[in-house]
């Protein structure tokens, strides 16, 4: 038998789903542009070996089955990959001269504002998922603690009456 979810939890999940569709799906549609951007950055002679390495490590993180948050965990497993990639892109773009940065972004059909906004959206989505999980876990912990306290009170009352009963029976 499936466990029913509270209306509040169902509403929160539905709201999260709507926000994901509204904000994260457009970022996913821009992934080919981000691929072109990474290629443009990796092949650019103006970036250092360290910046190139950071980009390549981020690409490796995307395709590696070993992640901090595994990809088989819905939503959050993909968002952490996206955040790592956007962070590496942002770090590399920030090190370039403004005119070179704008040229590489234009070649990938992206703007600096889009990259910043996308990174903010992914951060916010991750925060919301983690905060929602923490709230749900907190409710679960509170329920468990209430159950433990109720059980302890019951056992305490049972032990008290058992002792009283023995004392009366022994007299």
C-alpha positions in Angstrom: 0.0 0.0 0.0 1.5 3.4 -1.0 1.9 6.0 1.7 -0.1 9.1 1.1 1.6 12.5 1.0 0.4 15.4 2.9 -1.4 18.1 0.9 1.3 20.6 1.9 4.1 18.3 0.6 2.1 17.6 -2.7 1.7 21.4 -3.2 5.4 22.0 -2.5 6.4 19.3 -5.0 4.0 20.6 -7.6 5.3 24.2 -7.1 8.9 22.9 -7.4 8.0 21.1 -10.6 6.5 24.3 -12.1 9.5 26.4 -11.2 11.8 23.7 -12.7 9.9 23.8 -15.9 9.9 27.6 -16.0 13.5 28.2 -15.1 15.7 25.1 -15.4 14.3 23.7 -18.7 15.4 26.8 -20.7 18.9 26.3 -19.3 18.8 22.7 -20.5 17.7 23.9 -23.9 20.9 26.1 -24.0 23.2 23.1 -23.3 24.3 22.9 -26.9 25.3 26.6 -26.7 27.2 25.9 -23.5 29.0 23.0 -25.3 30.1 25.4 -28.0 31.2 27.9 -25.3 33.3 25.3 -23.5 34.9 24.2 -26.8 35.6 27.9 -27.6 37.2 28.4 -24.2 39.3 25.2 -24.3 40.7 26.1 -27.7 41.2 29.7 -27.0 44.9 30.6 -26.7 44.3 33.3 -24.1 43.3 30.9 -21.3 45.9 29.4 -19.0 46.6 25.7 -18.6 44.9 25.9 -15.2 41.7 27.4 -16.6 41.7 24.8 -19.4 42.2 22.1 -16.8 39.3 23.4 -14.7 37.0 23.3 -17.8 38.1 19.8 -18.7 37.7 18.5 -15.1 34.2 20.0 -15.2 33.4 18.2 -18.5 34.8 15.0 -16.9 32.6 15.5 -13.9 29.6 15.7 -16.3 30.3 12.4 -17.9 31.7 10.6 -14.9 29.4 8.2 -13.1 31.1 9.1 -9.9 29.7 12.4 -8.5 29.2 14.1 -5.2 25.5 13.7 -5.9 25.0 10.7 -8.2 23.1 11.3 -11.4 20.5 8.6 -10.7 19.0 10.9 -7.9 16.4 12.8 -9.8 16.8 16.6 -10.3 19.5 17.2 -7.7 21.9 14.8 -9.4 21.7 16.7 -12.6 21.7 20.2 -11.0 25.0 19.6 -9.3 26.6 18.6 -12.6 25.2 21.8 -14.2 26.4 24.0 -11.3 30.0 22.5 -11.6 30.0 23.2 -15.3 28.7 26.8 -15.0 31.2 27.5 -12.2 34.1 26.4 -14.4 32.8 28.5 -17.3 32.2 31.5 -15.1 35.7 31.2 -13.6 37.3 31.0 -17.0 35.2 33.8 -18.5 36.1 36.1 -15.7 39.8 35.7 -16.4 39.5 36.8 -20.0 39.7 40.4 -21.3 36.2 41.8 -21.8 36.4 42.0 -25.6 37.6 38.4 -25.9 34.9 37.2 -23.4 32.2 38.9 -25.4 33.5 37.4 -28.7 33.5 33.8 -27.3 30.1 34.2 -25.8 28.7 35.7 -29.0 30.1 32.7 -31.0 28.3 30.4 -28.7 25.1 32.5 -29.0 25.2 33.3 -25.2 25.5 36.5 -23.2 27.4 37.2 -20.0 24.0 38.0 -18.4 22.6 34.6 -19.4 25.5 32.8 -17.9 25.1 34.7 -14.6 21.4 34.3 -14.5 21.7 30.5 -15.3 24.1 30.0 -12.5 21.8 31.9 -10.1 18.9 29.8 -11.2 20.7 26.5 -10.7 22.0 27.7 -7.3 18.5 28.6 -6.2 17.0 25.4 -7.5 19.6 23.4 -5.6 19.0 25.4 -2.5 15.2 24.9 -2.8 15.6 21.1 -3.2 18.0 20.9 -0.3 15.8 23.2 1.9 12.7 21.2 1.0 14.5 17.9 1.8 15.7 19.4 5.1 12.1 20.5 6.0 10.7 17.1 5.1 13.5 15.4 7.1 12.8 17.8 10.0 9.2 16.8 10.0 10.2 13.2 9.9 12.6 13.7 12.8 9.9 15.6 14.8 7.4 12.8 14.2 10.0 10.2 15.2 10.9 12.1 18.4 7.2 12.5 19.3 6.8 8.7 18.8 9.8 8.0 20.9 8.6 10.3 23.7 5.1 8.8 23.6 6.6 5.3 23.7 8.9 6.3 26.6 5.9 7.9 28.5 3.9 4.7 27.9 6.7 2.4 29.0 7.3 4.7 32.1 3.6 4.5 33.0 3.6 0.8 32.4 6.7 0.3 34.6 5.2 2.6 37.3 1.9 0.7 37.4 3.7 -2.7 37.3 5.9 -1.7 40.3 2.8 -0.4 42.2 0.9 -3.5 41.4 3.8 -5.7 42.7 4.0 -3.6 45.8 0.2 -4.0 46.5 0.4 -7.7 45.7 3.3 -8.2 48.0 1.6 -6.5 51.0 
